[in-house]
């Protein structure tokens, strides 16, 4: 049971990390296009997803 739960947390970690990277890339694209509100929103979402990914990684400790 512990191994199955560990695999779930790794999958959640990877998904949140990918969402974080995508949000940061979208924010950079928004900065290039000079869309200020979209840029700030995506950087905040990227940071939130990054925090969630580390929370899921350290959940078992």
PDB file of N, CA, C, O and CB in Angstrom:
ATOM      1  N   UNK A   1       0.825  -1.196   0.000  1.00  0.00           N
ATOM      2  CA  UNK A   1       0.000   0.000   0.000  1.00  0.00           C
ATOM      3  C   UNK A   1       0.865   1.255   0.000  1.00  0.00           C
ATOM      4  O   UNK A   1       0.539   2.245  -0.655  1.00  0.00           O
ATOM      5  CB  UNK A   1      -0.936   0.001   1.207  1.00  0.00           C
ATOM      6  N   UNK A   2       1.968   1.205   0.739  1.00  0.00           N
ATOM      7  CA  UNK A   2       2.860   2.362   0.825  1.00  0.00           C
ATOM      8  C   UNK A   2       3.483   2.682  -0.536  1.00  0.00           C
ATOM      9  O   UNK A   2       3.613   3.850  -0.901  1.00  0.00           O
ATOM     10  CB  UNK A   2       3.963   2.107   1.862  1.00  0.00           C
ATOM     11  N   UNK A   3       3.870   1.636  -1.290  1.00  0.00           N
ATOM     12  CA  UNK A   3       4.491   1.837  -2.600  1.00  0.00           C
ATOM     13  C   UNK A   3       3.502   2.451  -3.581  1.00  0.00           C
ATOM     14  O   UNK A   3       3.874   3.319  -4.371  1.00  0.00           O
ATOM     15  CB  UNK A   3       5.024   0.511  -3.151  1.00  0.00           C
ATOM     16  N   UNK A   4       2.243   2.009  -3.540  1.00  0.00           N
ATOM     17  CA  UNK A   4       1.234   2.546  -4.439  1.00  0.00           C
ATOM     18  C   UNK A   4       0.979   4.023  -4.117  1.00  0.00           C
ATOM     19  O   UNK A   4       0.798   4.839  -5.020  1.00  0.00           O
ATOM     20  CB  UNK A   4      -0.075   1.730  -4.337  1.00  0.00           C
ATOM     21  N   UNK A   5       0.966   4.350  -2.849  1.00  0.00           N
ATOM     22  CA  UNK A   5       0.768   5.741  -2.445  1.00  0.00           C
ATOM     23  C   UNK A   5       1.977   6.585  -2.850  1.00  0.00           C
ATOM     24  O   UNK A   5       1.819   7.745  -3.230  1.00  0.00           O
ATOM     25  CB  UNK A   5       0.529   5.836  -0.918  1.00  0.00           C
ATOM     26  N   UNK A   6       3.176   6.018  -2.774  1.00  0.00           N
ATOM     27  CA  UNK A   6       4.381   6.721  -3.166  1.00  0.00           C
ATOM     28  C   UNK A   6       4.371   7.006  -4.667  1.00  0.00           C
ATOM     29  O   UNK A   6       4.786   8.084  -5.092  1.00  0.00           O
ATOM     30  CB  UNK A   6       5.622   5.910  -2.780  1.00  0.00           C
ATOM     31  N   UNK A   7       3.900   6.047  -5.476  1.00  0.00           N
ATOM     32  CA  UNK A   7       3.806   6.257  -6.917  1.00  0.00           C
ATOM     33  C   UNK A   7       2.808   7.363  -7.247  1.00  0.00           C
ATOM     34  O   UNK A   7       3.035   8.153  -8.163  1.00  0.00           O
ATOM     35  CB  UNK A   7       3.404   4.959  -7.618  1.00  0.00           C
ATOM     36  N   UNK A   8       1.694   7.420  -6.497  1.00  0.00           N
ATOM     37  CA  UNK A   8       0.702   8.470  -6.721  1.00  0.00           C
ATOM     38  C   UNK A   8       1.286   9.841  -6.424  1.00  0.00           C
ATOM     39  O   UNK A   8       1.022  10.800  -7.149  1.00  0.00           O
ATOM     40  CB  UNK A   8      -0.538   8.231  -5.857  1.00  0.00           C
ATOM     41  N   UNK A   9       2.077   9.939  -5.368  1.00  0.00           N
ATOM     42  CA  UNK A   9       2.662  11.234  -5.027  1.00  0.00           C
ATOM     43  C   UNK A   9       3.703  11.644  -6.061  1.00  0.00           C
ATOM     44  O   UNK A   9       3.854  12.833  -6.342  1.00  0.00           O
ATOM     45  CB  UNK A   9       3.294  11.189  -3.628  1.00  0.00           C
ATOM     46  N   UNK A  10       4.426  10.680  -6.632  1.00  0.00           N
ATOM     47  CA  UNK A  10       5.397  11.012  -7.684  1.00  0.00           C
ATOM     48  C   UNK A  10       4.688  11.486  -8.943  1.00  0.00           C
ATOM     49  O   UNK A  10       5.149  12.417  -9.604  1.00  0.00           O
ATOM     50  CB  UNK A  10       6.283   9.796  -8.008  1.00  0.00           C
ATOM     51  N   UNK A  11       3.574  10.855  -9.276  1.00  0.00           N
ATOM     52  CA  UNK A  11       2.811  11.278 -10.457  1.00  0.00           C
ATOM     53  C   UNK A  11       2.246  12.681 -10.237  1.00  0.00           C
ATOM     54  O   UNK A  11       2.274  13.510 -11.146  1.00  0.00           O
ATOM     55  CB  UNK A  11       1.663  10.272 -10.763  1.00  0.00           C
ATOM     56  N   UNK A  12       1.734  12.948  -9.038  1.00  0.00           N
ATOM     57  CA  UNK A  12       1.222  14.281  -8.727  1.00  0.00           C
ATOM     58  C   UNK A  12       2.330  15.309  -8.782  1.00  0.00           C
ATOM     59  O   UNK A  12       2.127  16.419  -9.275  1.00  0.00           O
ATOM     60  CB  UNK A  12       0.559  14.298  -7.353  1.00  0.00           C
ATOM     61  N   UNK A  13       3.516  14.949  -8.275  1.00  0.00           N
ATOM     62  CA  UNK A  13       4.663  15.850  -8.321  1.00  0.00           C
ATOM     63  C   UNK A  13       5.015  16.202  -9.756  1.00  0.00           C
ATOM     64  O   UNK A  13       5.242  17.370 -10.072  1.00  0.00           O
ATOM     65  CB  UNK A  13       5.869  15.221  -7.622  1.00  0.00           C
ATOM     66  N   UNK A  14       5.062  15.213 -10.618  1.00  0.00           N
ATOM     67  CA  UNK A  14       5.429  15.448 -12.020  1.00  0.00           C
ATOM     68  C   UNK A  14       4.370  16.289 -12.722  1.00  0.00           C
ATOM     69  O   UNK A  14       4.709  17.181 -13.500  1.00  0.00           O
ATOM     70  CB  UNK A  14       5.619  14.111 -12.763  1.00  0.00           C
ATOM     71  N   UNK A  15       3.096  16.020 -12.459  1.00  0.00           N
ATOM     72  CA  UNK A  15       2.017  16.787 -13.102  1.00  0.00           C
ATOM     73  C   UNK A  15       2.034  18.251 -12.667  1.00  0.00           C
ATOM     74  O   UNK A  15       1.885  19.146 -13.499  1.00  0.00           O
ATOM     75  CB  UNK A  15       0.651  16.164 -12.773  1.00  0.00           C
ATOM     76  N   UNK A  16       2.214  18.500 -11.370  1.00  0.00           N
ATOM     77  CA  UNK A  16       2.277  19.876 -10.897  1.00  0.00           C
ATOM     78  C   UNK A  16       3.525  20.578 -11.419  1.00  0.00           C
ATOM     79  O   UNK A  16       3.488  21.777 -11.694  1.00  0.00           O
ATOM     80  CB  UNK A  16       2.249  19.914  -9.371  1.00  0.00           C
ATOM     81  N   UNK A  17       4.630  19.847 -11.558  1.00  0.00           N
ATOM     82  CA  UNK A  17       5.854  20.443 -12.083  1.00  0.00           C
ATOM     83  C   UNK A  17       5.690  20.823 -13.547  1.00  0.00           C
ATOM     84  O   UNK A  17       6.141  21.889 -13.966  1.00  0.00           O
ATOM     85  CB  UNK A  17       7.031  19.482 -11.916  1.00  0.00           C
ATOM     86  N   UNK A  18       5.053  19.966 -14.323  1.00  0.00           N
ATOM     87  CA  UNK A  18       4.798  20.272 -15.739  1.00  0.00           C
ATOM     88  C   UNK A  18       3.856  21.463 -15.870  1.00  0.00           C
ATOM     89  O   UNK A  18       4.061  22.324 -16.725  1.00  0.00           O
ATOM     90  CB  UNK A  18       4.203  19.043 -16.464  1.00  0.00           C
ATOM     91  N   UNK A  19       2.824  21.518 -15.027  1.00  0.00           N
ATOM     92  CA  UNK A  19       1.897  22.661 -15.050  1.00  0.00           C
ATOM     93  C   UNK A  19       2.623  23.949 -14.685  1.00  0.00           C
ATOM     94  O   UNK A  19       2.326  25.010 -15.234  1.00  0.00           O
ATOM     95  CB  UNK A  19       0.717  22.426 -14.081  1.00  0.00           C
ATOM     96  N   UNK A  20       3.568  23.860 -13.764  1.00  0.00           N
ATOM     97  CA  UNK A  20       4.348  25.028 -13.364  1.00  0.00           C
ATOM     98  C   UNK A  20       5.199  25.538 -14.524  1.00  0.00           C
ATOM     99  O   UNK A  20       5.224  26.737 -14.803  1.00  0.00           O
ATOM    100  CB  UNK A  20       5.238  24.689 -12.162  1.00  0.00           C
ATOM    101  N   UNK A  21       5.889  24.631 -15.193  1.00  0.00           N
ATOM    102  CA  UNK A  21       6.736  25.023 -16.317  1.00  0.00           C
ATOM    103  C   UNK A  21       5.894  25.626 -17.439  1.00  0.00           C
ATOM    104  O   UNK A  21       6.291  26.618 -18.050  1.00  0.00           O
ATOM    105  CB  UNK A  21       7.533  23.814 -16.838  1.00  0.00           C
ATOM    106  N   UNK A  22       4.738  25.034 -17.710  1.00  0.00           N
ATOM    107  CA  UNK A  22       3.858  25.566 -18.761  1.00  0.00           C
ATOM    108  C   UNK A  22       3.345  26.965 -18.408  1.00  0.00           C
ATOM    109  O   UNK A  22       3.243  27.829 -19.278  1.00  0.00           O
ATOM    110  CB  UNK A  22       2.669  24.616 -18.991  1.00  0.00           C
ATOM    111  N   UNK A  23       3.026  27.182 -17.142  1.00  0.00           N
ATOM    112  CA  UNK A  23       2.558  28.500 -16.717  1.00  0.00           C
ATOM    113  C   UNK A  23       3.666  29.538 -16.839  1.00  0.00           C
ATOM    114  O   UNK A  23       3.419  30.668 -17.261  1.00  0.00           O
ATOM    115  CB  UNK A  23       2.045  28.446 -15.274  1.00  0.00           C
ATOM    116  N   UNK A  24       4.890  29.157 -16.471  1.00  0.00           N
ATOM    117  CA  UNK A  24       6.013  30.082 -16.618  1.00  0.00           C
ATOM    118  C   UNK A  24       6.279  30.408 -18.091  1.00  0.00           C
ATOM    119  O   UNK A  24       6.544  31.560 -18.434  1.00  0.00           O
ATOM    120  CB  UNK A  24       7.273  29.490 -15.976  1.00  0.00           C
ATOM    121  N   UNK A  25       6.209  29.408 -18.950  1.00  0.00           N
ATOM    122  CA  UNK A  25       6.411  29.649 -20.384  1.00  0.00           C
ATOM    123  C   UNK A  25       5.327  30.562 -20.929  1.00  0.00           C
ATOM    124  O   UNK A  25       5.610  31.460 -21.722  1.00  0.00           O
ATOM    125  CB  UNK A  25       6.425  28.322 -21.164  1.00  0.00           C
ATOM    126  N   UNK A  26       4.087  30.338 -20.510  1.00  0.00           N
ATOM    127  CA  UNK A  26       2.984  31.186 -20.944  1.00  0.00           C
ATOM    128  C   UNK A  26       3.168  32.615 -20.426  1.00  0.00           C
ATOM    129  O   UNK A  26       2.832  33.574 -21.121  1.00  0.00           O
ATOM    130  CB  UNK A  26       1.641  30.609 -20.460  1.00  0.00           C
ATOM    131  N   UNK A  27       3.697  32.759 -19.217  1.00  0.00           N
ATOM    132  CA  UNK A  27       3.975  34.084 -18.678  1.00  0.00           C
ATOM    133  C   UNK A  27       5.054  34.805 -19.457  1.00  0.00           C
ATOM    134  O   UNK A  27       4.956  36.009 -19.693  1.00  0.00           O
ATOM    135  CB  UNK A  27       4.378  33.981 -17.233  1.00  0.00           C
ATOM    136  N   UNK A  28       6.097  34.065 -19.865  1.00  0.00           N
ATOM    137  CA  UNK A  28       7.166  34.670 -20.669  1.00  0.00           C
ATOM    138  C   UNK A  28       6.637  35.102 -22.025  1.00  0.00           C
ATOM    139  O   UNK A  28       6.996  36.167 -22.528  1.00  0.00           O
ATOM    140  CB  UNK A  28       8.335  33.686 -20.848  1.00  0.00           C
ATOM    141  N   UNK A  29       5.784  34.278 -22.616  1.00  0.00           N
ATOM    142  CA  UNK A  29       5.174  34.652 -23.901  1.00  0.00           C
ATOM    143  C   UNK A  29       4.298  35.896 -23.730  1.00  0.00           C
ATOM    144  O   UNK A  29       4.280  36.768 -24.599  1.00  0.00           O
ATOM    145  CB  UNK A  29       4.331  33.475 -24.471  1.00  0.00           C
ATOM    146  N   UNK A  30       3.579  35.976 -22.617  1.00  0.00           N
ATOM    147  CA  UNK A  30       2.773  37.165 -22.337  1.00  0.00           C
ATOM    148  C   UNK A  30       3.628  38.395 -22.146  1.00  0.00           C
ATOM    149  O   UNK A  30       3.216  39.497 -22.509  1.00  0.00           O
ATOM    150  CB  UNK A  30       1.921  36.945 -21.110  1.00  0.00           C
ATOM    151  N   UNK A  31       4.818  38.230 -21.580  1.00  0.00           N
ATOM    152  CA  UNK A  31       5.717  39.363 -21.400  1.00  0.00           C
ATOM    153  C   UNK A  31       6.256  39.838 -22.751  1.00  0.00           C
ATOM    154  O   UNK A  31       6.417  41.038 -22.974  1.00  0.00           O
ATOM    155  CB  UNK A  31       6.877  38.985 -20.460  1.00  0.00           C
ATOM    156  N   UNK A  32       6.529  38.904 -23.635  1.00  0.00           N
ATOM    157  CA  UNK A  32       7.011  39.266 -24.974  1.00  0.00           C
ATOM    158  C   UNK A  32       5.922  40.004 -25.744  1.00  0.00           C
ATOM    159  O   UNK A  32       6.208  40.959 -26.466  1.00  0.00           O
ATOM    160  CB  UNK A  32       7.459  38.007 -25.757  1.00  0.00           C
ATOM    161  N   UNK A  33       4.657  39.560 -25.589  1.00  0.00           N
ATOM    162  CA  UNK A  33       3.533  40.202 -26.275  1.00  0.00           C
ATOM    163  C   UNK A  33       3.021  41.442 -25.555  1.00  0.00           C
ATOM    164  O   UNK A  33       2.071  42.080 -26.010  1.00  0.00           O
ATOM    165  CB  UNK A  33       2.407  39.221 -26.435  1.00  0.00           C
ATOM    166  N   UNK A  34       3.651  41.787 -24.426  1.00  0.00           N
ATOM    167  CA  UNK A  34       3.301  42.971 -23.631  1.00  0.00           C
ATOM    168  C   UNK A  34       1.863  42.916 -23.124  1.00  0.00           C
ATOM    169  O   UNK A  34       1.144  43.916 -23.146  1.00  0.00           O
ATOM    170  CB  UNK A  34       3.506  44.236 -24.458  1.00  0.00           C
ATOM    171  N   UNK A  35       1.458  41.738 -22.670  1.00  0.00           N
ATOM    172  CA  UNK A  35       0.158  41.554 -22.038  1.00  0.00           C
ATOM    173  C   UNK A  35       0.414  41.420 -20.534  1.00  0.00           C
ATOM    174  O   UNK A  35       0.614  40.314 -20.031  1.00  0.00           O
ATOM    175  CB  UNK A  35      -0.607  40.289 -22.621  1.00  0.00           C
ATOM    176  N   UNK A  36       0.405  42.534 -19.831  1.00  0.00           N
ATOM    177  CA  UNK A  36       0.843  42.595 -18.442  1.00  0.00           C
ATOM    178  C   UNK A  36       0.025  41.762 -17.483  1.00  0.00           C
ATOM    179  O   UNK A  36       0.593  41.037 -16.665  1.00  0.00           O
ATOM    180  CB  UNK A  36       0.825  43.986 -17.989  1.00  0.00           C
ATOM    181  N   UNK A  37      -1.300  41.844 -17.558  1.00  0.00           N
ATOM    182  CA  UNK A  37      -2.122  41.117 -16.587  1.00  0.00           C
ATOM    183  C   UNK A  37      -2.006  39.612 -16.775  1.00  0.00           C
ATOM    184  O   UNK A  37      -1.966  38.868 -15.794  1.00  0.00           O
ATOM    185  CB  UNK A  37      -3.583  41.541 -16.704  1.00  0.00           C
ATOM    186  N   UNK A  38      -1.952  39.160 -18.003  1.00  0.00           N
ATOM    187  CA  UNK A  38      -1.807  37.737 -18.286  1.00  0.00           C
ATOM    188  C   UNK A  38      -0.446  37.239 -17.818  1.00  0.00           C
ATOM    189  O   UNK A  38      -0.332  36.126 -17.305  1.00  0.00           O
ATOM    190  CB  UNK A  38      -1.990  37.461 -19.787  1.00  0.00           C
ATOM    191  N   UNK A  39       0.563  38.043 -17.988  1.00  0.00           N
ATOM    192  CA  UNK A  39       1.917  37.685 -17.579  1.00  0.00           C
ATOM    193  C   UNK A  39       1.994  37.488 -16.070  1.00  0.00           C
ATOM    194  O   UNK A  39       2.517  36.477 -15.604  1.00  0.00           O
ATOM    195  CB  UNK A  39       2.913  38.761 -18.023  1.00  0.00           C
ATOM    196  N   UNK A  40       1.481  38.437 -15.312  1.00  0.00           N
ATOM    197  CA  UNK A  40       1.523  38.356 -13.849  1.00  0.00           C
ATOM    198  C   UNK A  40       0.709  37.177 -13.351  1.00  0.00           C
ATOM    199  O   UNK A  40       1.135  36.465 -12.442  1.00  0.00           O
ATOM    200  CB  UNK A  40       1.005  39.653 -13.221  1.00  0.00           C
ATOM    201  N   UNK A  41      -0.449  36.969 -13.934  1.00  0.00           N
ATOM    202  CA  UNK A  41      -1.304  35.845 -13.536  1.00  0.00           C
ATOM    203  C   UNK A  41      -0.601  34.516 -13.747  1.00  0.00           C
ATOM    204  O   UNK A  41      -0.650  33.645 -12.878  1.00  0.00           O
ATOM    205  CB  UNK A  41      -2.615  35.867 -14.319  1.00  0.00           C
ATOM    206  N   UNK A  42       0.047  34.349 -14.881  1.00  0.00           N
ATOM    207  CA  UNK A  42       0.711  33.080 -15.167  1.00  0.00           C
ATOM    208  C   UNK A  42       1.939  32.860 -14.300  1.00  0.00           C
ATOM    209  O   UNK A  42       2.234  31.720 -13.938  1.00  0.00           O
ATOM    210  CB  UNK A  42       1.102  33.019 -16.621  1.00  0.00           C
ATOM    211  N   UNK A  43       2.664  33.919 -13.956  1.00  0.00           N
ATOM    212  CA  UNK A  43       3.788  33.754 -13.046  1.00  0.00           C
ATOM    213  C   UNK A  43       3.308  33.355 -11.652  1.00  0.00           C
ATOM    214  O   UNK A  43       3.945  32.537 -10.988  1.00  0.00           O
ATOM    215  CB  UNK A  43       4.608  35.042 -12.976  1.00  0.00           C
ATOM    216  N   UNK A  44       2.203  33.920 -11.211  1.00  0.00           N
ATOM    217  CA  UNK A  44       1.644  33.545  -9.904  1.00  0.00           C
ATOM    218  C   UNK A  44       1.148  32.102  -9.915  1.00  0.00           C
ATOM    219  O   UNK A  44       1.371  31.365  -8.954  1.00  0.00           O
ATOM    220  CB  UNK A  44       0.494  34.494  -9.518  1.00  0.00           C
ATOM    221  N   UNK A  45       0.480  31.693 -10.987  1.00  0.00           N
ATOM    222  CA  UNK A  45       0.020  30.305 -11.099  1.00  0.00           C
ATOM    223  C   UNK A  45       1.195  29.337 -11.148  1.00  0.00           C
ATOM    224  O   UNK A  45       1.148  28.269 -10.538  1.00  0.00           O
ATOM    225  CB  UNK A  45      -0.853  30.128 -12.346  1.00  0.00           C
ATOM    226  N   UNK A  46       2.247  29.707 -11.870  1.00  0.00           N
ATOM    227  CA  UNK A  46       3.431  28.861 -11.945  1.00  0.00           C
ATOM    228  C   UNK A  46       4.064  28.673 -10.584  1.00  0.00           C
ATOM    229  O   UNK A  46       4.483  27.568 -10.237  1.00  0.00           O
ATOM    230  CB  UNK A  46       4.439  29.450 -12.906  1.00  0.00           C
ATOM    231  N   UNK A  47       4.139  29.740  -9.812  1.00  0.00           N
ATOM    232  CA  UNK A  47       4.708  29.641  -8.467  1.00  0.00           C
ATOM    233  C   UNK A  47       3.832  28.788  -7.561  1.00  0.00           C
ATOM    234  O   UNK A  47       4.345  28.026  -6.742  1.00  0.00           O
ATOM    235  CB  UNK A  47       4.890  31.032  -7.859  1.00  0.00           C
ATOM    236  N   UNK A  48       2.529  28.908  -7.700  1.00  0.00           N
ATOM    237  CA  UNK A  48       1.613  28.087  -6.892  1.00  0.00           C
ATOM    238  C   UNK A  48       1.763  26.605  -7.225  1.00  0.00           C
ATOM    239  O   UNK A  48       1.814  25.766  -6.326  1.00  0.00           O
ATOM    240  CB  UNK A  48       0.153  28.528  -7.116  1.00  0.00           C
ATOM    241  N   UNK A  49       1.834  26.288  -8.497  1.00  0.00           N
ATOM    242  CA  UNK A  49       2.012  24.891  -8.895  1.00  0.00           C
ATOM    243  C   UNK A  49       3.368  24.353  -8.440  1.00  0.00           C
ATOM    244  O   UNK A  49       3.482  23.181  -8.083  1.00  0.00           O
ATOM    245  CB  UNK A  49       1.876  24.749 -10.415  1.00  0.00           C
ATOM    246  N   UNK A  50       4.386  25.197  -8.451  1.00  0.00           N
ATOM    247  CA  UNK A  50       5.701  24.766  -7.983  1.00  0.00           C
ATOM    248  C   UNK A  50       5.667  24.450  -6.489  1.00  0.00           C
ATOM    249  O   UNK A  50       6.255  23.463  -6.046  1.00  0.00           O
ATOM    250  CB  UNK A  50       6.754  25.847  -8.273  1.00  0.00           C
ATOM    251  N   UNK A  51       4.987  25.278  -5.724  1.00  0.00           N
ATOM    252  CA  UNK A  51       4.843  25.011  -4.285  1.00  0.00           C
ATOM    253  C   UNK A  51       4.045  23.733  -4.036  1.00  0.00           C
ATOM    254  O   UNK A  51       4.390  22.944  -3.156  1.00  0.00           O
ATOM    255  CB  UNK A  51       4.158  26.200  -3.585  1.00  0.00           C
ATOM    256  N   UNK A  52       2.987  23.529  -4.804  1.00  0.00           N
ATOM    257  CA  UNK A  52       2.200  22.302  -4.646  1.00  0.00           C
ATOM    258  C   UNK A  52       3.008  21.059  -4.995  1.00  0.00           C
ATOM    259  O   UNK A  52       2.855  20.018  -4.356  1.00  0.00           O
ATOM    260  CB  UNK A  52       0.954  22.363  -5.515  1.00  0.00           C
ATOM    261  N   UNK A  53       3.862  21.162  -6.003  1.00  0.00           N
ATOM    262  CA  UNK A  53       4.665  19.998  -6.373  1.00  0.00           C
ATOM    263  C   UNK A  53       5.633  19.623  -5.260  1.00  0.00           C
ATOM    264  O   UNK A  53       5.814  18.438  -4.982  1.00  0.00           O
ATOM    265  CB  UNK A  53       5.432  20.269  -7.666  1.00  0.00           C
ATOM    266  N   UNK A  54       6.257  20.601  -4.621  1.00  0.00           N
ATOM    267  CA  UNK A  54       7.179  20.274  -3.538  1.00  0.00           C
ATOM    268  C   UNK A  54       6.422  19.756  -2.317  1.00  0.00           C
ATOM    269  O   UNK A  54       6.951  18.944  -1.559  1.00  0.00           O
ATOM    270  CB  UNK A  54       8.016  21.502  -3.160  1.00  0.00           C
ATOM    271  N   UNK A  55       5.200  20.218  -2.127  1.00  0.00           N
ATOM    272  CA  UNK A  55       4.386  19.709  -1.018  1.00  0.00           C
ATOM    273  C   UNK A  55       4.067  18.232  -1.226  1.00  0.00           C
ATOM    274  O   UNK A  55       4.144  17.447  -0.280  1.00  0.00           O
ATOM    275  CB  UNK A  55       3.082  20.523  -0.881  1.00  0.00           C
ATOM    276  N   UNK A  56       3.715  17.850  -2.427  1.00  0.00           N
ATOM    277  CA  UNK A  56       3.425  16.446  -2.707  1.00  0.00           C
ATOM    278  C   UNK A  56       4.677  15.584  -2.627  1.00  0.00           C
ATOM    279  O   UNK A  56       4.595  14.405  -2.282  1.00  0.00           O
ATOM    280  CB  UNK A  56       2.790  16.304  -4.079  1.00  0.00           C
ATOM    281  N   UNK A  57       5.838  16.162  -2.943  1.00  0.00           N
ATOM    282  CA  UNK A  57       7.081  15.393  -2.874  1.00  0.00           C
ATOM    283  C   UNK A  57       7.459  15.114  -1.423  1.00  0.00           C
ATOM    284  O   UNK A  57       7.943  14.025  -1.116  1.00  0.00           O
ATOM    285  CB  UNK A  57       8.222  16.142  -3.587  1.00  0.00           C
ATOM    286  N   UNK A  58       7.246  16.084  -0.518  1.00  0.00           N
ATOM    287  CA  UNK A  58       7.613  15.930   0.886  1.00  0.00           C
ATOM    288  C   UNK A  58       6.454  15.477   1.762  1.00  0.00           C
ATOM    289  O   UNK A  58       6.539  15.571   2.986  1.00  0.00           O
ATOM    290  CB  UNK A  58       8.155  17.223   1.411  1.00  0.00           C
ATOM    291  N   UNK A  59       5.379  14.989   1.165  1.00  0.00           N
ATOM    292  CA  UNK A  59       4.181  14.602   1.888  1.00  0.00           C
ATOM    293  C   UNK A  59       4.414  13.415   2.822  1.00  0.00           C
ATOM    294  O   UNK A  59       3.846  13.369   3.913  1.00  0.00           O
ATOM    295  CB  UNK A  59       3.085  14.274   0.913  1.00  0.00           C
ATOM    296  N   UNK A  60       5.235  12.463   2.409  1.00  0.00           N
ATOM    297  CA  UNK A  60       5.442  11.248   3.190  1.00  0.00           C
ATOM    298  C   UNK A  60       6.443  11.432   4.325  1.00  0.00           C
ATOM    299  O   UNK A  60       6.492  10.604   5.234  1.00  0.00           O
ATOM    300  CB  UNK A  60       5.907  10.139   2.288  1.00  0.00           C
ATOM    301  N   UNK A  61       7.221  12.469   4.296  1.00  0.00           N
ATOM    302  CA  UNK A  61       8.278  12.653   5.310  1.00  0.00           C
ATOM    303  C   UNK A  61       7.760  13.259   6.574  1.00  0.00           C
ATOM    304  O   UNK A  61       8.525  13.473   7.515  1.00  0.00           O
ATOM    305  CB  UNK A  61       9.382  13.515   4.774  1.00  0.00           C
TER     306      UNK A  61
END
